[in-house]
């Protein structure tokens, strides 16, 4: 159940109208890395966690709801940046001096250019945000990642927060309005906070690497292929122990083409420094499969069932439905 509170989470303010920056800010309203995409991503991911992992459900729903709050801040800022434009566009009886609102003739031409290249903005909305990115591309459900496995989804969420953070960082370079900067700085900072929250939640799931359940084939987990010509770059991603335990290291393949031929397409490849065997991998796969399956089954039951208790005084979803009213 959602309840709208009229006060914004952060008091959005602008010093003066700026239609051009309003168009850029649409990126964080209806863009791939924007606030609506974030809200819908976490909202969608939360459903599969409700019963088996109610603590993660609580976190995802809290952050999703905060992202809706951020969408409201962005939408409010866009609207204020367009203050006056709506009224001028509605003045159909006479030519409207839009240049007064857009810092002279050059500013007016910028707005007209925006209206021609992104017709939904201004021409169709006339003073409010549209559900598009800054180029007028409509919002798409393809922006939403929800794989039903927390070790995957939480990593995806961390990446999404990183992309949103850098977008705000770039946006701040296109406006010198100190009040808008203040709002963008708040929104950018909350992306950093969410990144930390998702990282902390991921650490509570053990083991969480590799992502998902199945382990990698030990013949291929440590191999680095030198697939570029010229000078070779070496580092902890392709030499030395890397992320492996003591006694293991990267296997650097200097001549990949020859290696592939010699190993009959990797079929006969023998890793040089891997301590785990295929049989041990299979045992781990079974162990983790049973563990994850048991975690889910322990919190689910056959019908009838229900989502919430009334009142919901525990984060857990009821395992069985109350009989009253069913």
N, C-alpha and C positions, 0 to 999 in steps of 0.2 A: 504494500500500500504506500503510495507516495502522497506527500502533503507539501504543497508549495508555500514557501515562506517568502513574502514580498521583498524583504531586505536582501540585497545581494551578499554573497559570502565575502566579497571584497568590493569596496565602494568604487565602481568604475567612474572615471572622470576624463574629460577632454578639455583642452584649453580653447580650441576653436575647430570649426568644421574642416575636414580634410578628406574629400571624396576619394582622392586617389589612394590614400593609405587605407581607407575603408575597403576598397576593392582588394588590396593585398591581404587585409586581415581576414577576408573570406576564407583564406586557406585554412585557418584554424576553426572555422565554423562548419564548413561542409567538405573539407579536404580529407585526403587519406590519412594524414597525421593529426587531424583536428580533434576538437573536444567531443563532437558527436560520435565520431568513429571510436574514440576511446571509451566513451560511456557504453555504447552498444557492444563493444568487444568484451568488456568485463561483465556486463549484464548477461550476455549470452553464455560466456564461459561459466558463470556461477551456477547455472541450472544443474549441470552434471555433478557438482560438488555438494549439493544441498544435503543429501543424506549421508554419504560416506565421509565427507570432510566438512562438517558444518562450520568449523572455524574459518576455513578458507572461503566458504560461501559468504560468511559474514564480512570478511575483508573485501572480497570482490564486489559485493553489493554496496558496501560503504564507499569504495573508491569510484565505482560506476556512478553512484549518486552525486559524489563530489564533481565528477566530470560533467554531469548535467548542469551543476552549478556554474562550472567554468564556461560551459556553452552559453549560459545566460549572460555572463560577464562579457564574453566576446560579442554576442549579439547586441547587448546594450551599448557597447563601445562603438560598434559599427553604426548603429542608429544615431548616436550622438555625433559621430564624425560626419554624418549626412544631414545634420540639423539645418533646416532651411531649404534644402534641395527639394524635399517633398512638396512644400508649399509653392515653390517656384514652378515646379513641373505641373502642379494642379492649376496654375494660373493660365488656363487655356485661352482666355479672351484676348490676351495681348502677349507680345514678346517678353519673356522673362529675363532680366539681367543676371544670368547665372554667374557672370564674371565677378559680381560683388561677393559671391559666396566662395569663389574658387581662386582667390588671389590674382585677379586680373585676367586679361585676355588669354594668356598662356594656360592659366589654370582652367579656364572655361574650355579651351581646346582639348585639354587632357581629359576632362569629363566627357566631352563629346566623343573623343576617341574611344574611351572606355565603353560608352554606350553602343558604339558601332562594333567593337571587337568582342564585347561580352553583353549581348542584348538583354539578358535576364536581369543584369544589374542596372539599376536606375530606370531604364526604359520600362521594365515590367514590374520591378519592386518599388521604384520611386521613393526610396528613402529608408528601406529596411534591409536586413540581411536575406540572402537567398541560400537555399540548400545546395550550394555548389562550392567548388574551390575557386581560387582567384582567377582562373581562366574560364570560368563559366561551366566547367564540367560537372554534371549532376552527381550528388552523393550516391555511392554505390555500396551495396551489401558485400561486395567483394573485398572491401577494406577490412572486414571483420574476420579475425582468426580465432577459431575455437575448435581445438582438436580433442577435447575430452580427456586429456592427460595433463595433470598439473605440472609435471616436469617439462612438458613442452609448452603449455600455455603461459606459465610464469616467465619462461625465458623469452617468449614472444612479447609478453607484456613489458618486460624490461627494455627490449629493443624498441618497442613503440614509444615508451616514455623518453628514451634517448632521442628518437627522431623528433618528437614533439618539442623537446627542450631546445634542440638546435634550431628548429624552425622559429621559435620565439626569439632566440638569440639573433637570428638573421633579420627578423622583422624589426627588431629594435634599431637596426641600422638605417631604416627607411623612414623614421619619424624623429623629429627633434622635440616633440611635445612631451614635457616632463611628466604630465599627468598620465598620458597614455603609457609612457615608459614605466611608471609606477605599477600600473595594472599588468603590463606584460611581464615585468620582473616578478610579480607575485605568481602569475600563472606558470612562468618558467621554473620558479623555485618549487612549486608543487609537483612538477614533473620529476624533479630530483628526489623529492620526498617519496613519491610513489615508486620510483625505481628502487629505493632502499627498502620499502615495504615488501615489494615483490621478491627482492633478493633474500630478505630475511625469511619470508614464507617458504621459499624454495629450500632453504637450508634445513627447515624442519622436516622435510621429506627425505628420508634416508633409506636406501641409497637413492640418489637422484641423477647419477651419471653412469652410463650414457642415458640420455633422455628416453622416456618410454620404459619398456620392460626388457626386451631382448638385448643381450650383449652382442658386441661385434665379433666377427670372425677373427680369431687371434692371428691368422696368417696375414691380415691386411690392416690391422689397427695402427701399426707403428710405421707404416711405409710412407715416405715422402718422395714424390716423383719430380725430378728436375725437368720440367716441361717448358722451359724457355731457353732461348739461345743467349750467348754472350756471357758476361760476368755473372757469377753465381752469388746469390745472397744467402748467407747462413745465419742462423739464430736459434733461439730456443724452440722455434716452431719446426725445425728440421734437423737439429743436431743435438747431441748430448742426451742427458736423461729426460729432458722435457718434463711433461706432467706425470711421467710414469714413476713407479716405485723403484727403490734401489735395485740395481741389477738389470734394469730394462732401459732401452734407449730408442731413439728414432733410427730407422733403417733408411738411409739416404740412397736413392737409386739415381746414380749419375747419368746413366744412359738408358732411359725408359724403354726405347724401342727394342734394343738388344735384350733387355731384361724380359720383356713380354714374350719375345720369340723363344728365349732360352727356357722360360718357365711354362711354355705352351699356354700362353694367355693367362698367366698367374695361377693356373691349376696346380703346378708343381712348386710354387713359391714356398720357401721355408724361411720363416722369420729368424733373424739373427739373435735377438735379445728380448724374447717374450716369455714370461714365466708361467703363463696360464695355458692350459691345453684345451683342445676342443671339447674333450669330455668334461672338464671343469666348467667350461662355458655352458654346456648343455645343462649341467646340474644347477648352475646359477639361474639360468632361464626358468627352469621348473620352480626353483625356490621362490624367485621374485614373482612369477606368475601366480603361484598359490597365495602368496602374501597379499598382493594387490587385489586379487579376486575375493579373498576372504574379507578384506577391509570393506569392500563394496557390499558383499552379500550379508555381512553382519548387520548392516544398517538398512537393508531392504527386505521386503516381504511380499507375499502374493496379495492380490486384491482382496478386499477393499483396502485402500490406503489413502492418506491425506498428506498435504504439504505442511500445514501449520497446526499448532495447538492454539487454543483460545482460552486465556491469554497465552502468548508465546513467551514464557518466563525462562526458557532454556534455549540455547542456540541449536540444540538438536531438533531435527524433524521427527515427529512421532513415527515409530516403526509400524504401528498398526492404527487404523482409523478408529475414531470414536464411533460407537454404534448409534448414538443419538442422531437422528436426522438422516440416516442412510437406509 
